[in-house]
Amino acid sequence: FQDSMYCAVEFGSGRVEGLFIKSSLLSNIKELDYVIVEGDRGIDLGRVIELDLSKNKAKMINKKGPKSFRRVLRLATRKEIKRYWKNIIMASQAVNICQKEIDRQKLPVDLVNAEYQWDQEKITFFFNAKTRVDFRQLVVFLYTKFQARIWM
């Protein structure tokens, strides 16, 4: 990480993550730019909301060790940004579908939001629950419906 700067990137659901940018990209990227970043087994797109973070502040954002820092790969193109906004609409639709299935299965969960990874390989559903919930049947239903990895 020696030739890097840390930054905060916000994703479609409002989730913020501390990432690092190689020095070769620094002159091209500024706050509020949309950037392509390493995703979970793929790529993701988010918006830079703060540049020049200290490593400690980036760690506090992630609440994980330094191994959790993913890289900003490059600026996003207009076409990629359009897909990002399409994913936000699709995530809203996914929330509606998931909520109906939660109700049908009578799961004790408050569904909060959903987020598509930019490459649409994964959907993360955010929820609140007072106790541990067995999501196995729900995850199978959601995978069948969306053909993407499902994270709860």
C-alpha positions in Angstrom: 0.0 0.0 0.0 3.0 2.3 -0.1 2.1 4.0 -3.4 -1.5 4.5 -2.5 -4.0 6.9 -1.0 -7.0 5.8 0.9 -10.5 7.1 0.1 -14.1 6.6 1.0 -16.4 5.2 -1.7 -20.2 5.1 -1.4 -22.2 2.4 -3.1 -25.8 2.2 -4.3 -27.4 1.4 -1.0 -25.5 4.1 0.8 -22.9 1.7 2.2 -19.5 3.3 2.5 -16.2 1.5 2.2 -12.6 2.5 2.7 -10.5 1.7 -0.4 -7.1 2.5 -1.8 -6.0 4.2 -5.0 -2.6 3.7 -6.6 -0.6 6.9 -7.0 -0.8 6.5 -10.8 -4.6 7.1 -10.7 -4.5 10.0 -8.2 -4.3 12.8 -10.8 -7.4 11.4 -12.6 -9.8 10.9 -9.6 -11.5 13.6 -7.5 -14.3 13.7 -5.0 -17.7 12.8 -6.4 -16.3 10.9 -9.3 -17.8 7.5 -10.1 -15.1 4.8 -10.0 -14.8 1.1 -10.9 -13.5 -0.9 -7.9 -12.6 -4.4 -7.0 -15.8 -6.2 -6.0 -16.5 -9.5 -4.3 -15.4 -11.9 -7.0 -16.0 -9.3 -9.7 -16.2 -5.5 -10.1 -18.3 -2.8 -8.5 -19.0 0.9 -9.1 -19.3 3.6 -6.4 -18.8 7.3 -5.9 -15.7 8.8 -4.2 -17.0 10.8 -1.3 -13.7 11.6 0.4 -10.1 11.5 -0.8 -6.9 11.5 1.2 -8.0 9.5 4.2 -5.5 8.3 6.7 -5.1 4.6 6.9 -6.6 4.6 10.4 -9.7 6.4 9.2 -10.1 4.0 6.3 -9.8 1.1 8.8 -12.5 2.7 10.9 -14.8 2.8 7.9 -14.2 -0.8 7.1 -14.1 -2.1 10.7 -11.7 -4.8 9.4 -8.0 -5.2 9.1 -5.9 -3.9 6.2 -6.5 -7.0 4.2 -10.0 -5.8 3.6 -8.9 -2.8 1.5 -9.9 -3.2 -2.1 -8.6 -1.1 -4.9 -10.1 1.6 -7.0 -9.3 0.4 -10.6 -10.3 3.4 -12.7 -12.8 6.1 -13.5 -16.2 4.8 -14.6 -17.5 5.5 -18.1 -20.9 7.1 -18.8 -22.2 3.7 -19.9 -21.1 2.1 -16.7 -22.7 4.9 -14.6 -26.0 4.3 -16.5 -25.8 0.7 -15.5 -25.2 1.7 -11.9 -28.4 3.7 -11.8 -30.3 0.8 -13.5 -29.0 -1.5 -10.7 -30.4 0.9 -8.1 -33.8 0.6 -9.7 -33.4 -3.2 -9.9 -32.4 -3.3 -6.3 -35.6 -1.5 -5.3 -37.6 -4.1 -7.3 -35.6 -6.9 -5.6 -36.6 -5.4 -2.2 -40.2 -5.7 -3.1 -39.9 -9.3 -4.2 -37.8 -10.2 -1.2 -40.3 -8.6 1.2 -43.2 -10.5 -0.3 -41.3 -13.8 0.2 -40.3 -12.8 3.8 -44.0 -12.2 4.5 -45.0 -15.5 2.9 -42.4 -17.4 4.9 -43.3 -15.4 8.1 -39.7 -14.6 8.8 -39.1 -12.2 11.8 -37.1 -9.8 9.8 -37.2 -6.1 8.9 -35.8 -5.8 5.4 -34.0 -2.5 5.0 -32.5 -2.3 1.6 -30.8 -4.2 -1.2 -27.7 -3.5 -3.3 -26.6 -5.1 -6.6 -22.9 -5.4 -7.2 -22.3 -3.4 -10.4 -21.6 -6.5 -12.4 -24.9 -8.0 -11.2 -23.1 -11.2 -9.9 -24.3 -10.6 -6.4 -27.2 -9.0 -4.5 -26.9 -8.0 -0.9 -30.0 -7.7 1.2 -29.7 -5.6 4.4 -32.0 -6.4 7.3 -32.6 -6.0 11.0 -33.6 -8.9 13.2 -33.9 -9.3 17.0 -32.8 -13.0 16.8 -30.9 -15.3 14.5 -32.9 -16.1 11.4 -32.6 -19.2 9.2 -32.5 -17.7 5.7 -31.8 -20.9 3.8 -35.2 -21.2 2.1 -35.3 -17.5 1.4 -31.8 -17.5 -0.2 -32.8 -20.5 -2.4 -35.9 -18.6 -3.5 -33.9 -15.4 -4.2 -31.2 -17.2 -6.1 -33.7 -18.9 -8.3 -35.4 -15.6 -8.9 -32.3 -13.4 -9.6 -29.6 -15.9 -10.7 -27.1 -14.1 -8.6 -25.2 -14.8 -5.4 -27.3 -13.8 -2.5 -25.9 -12.2 0.7 -28.0 -11.4 3.7 
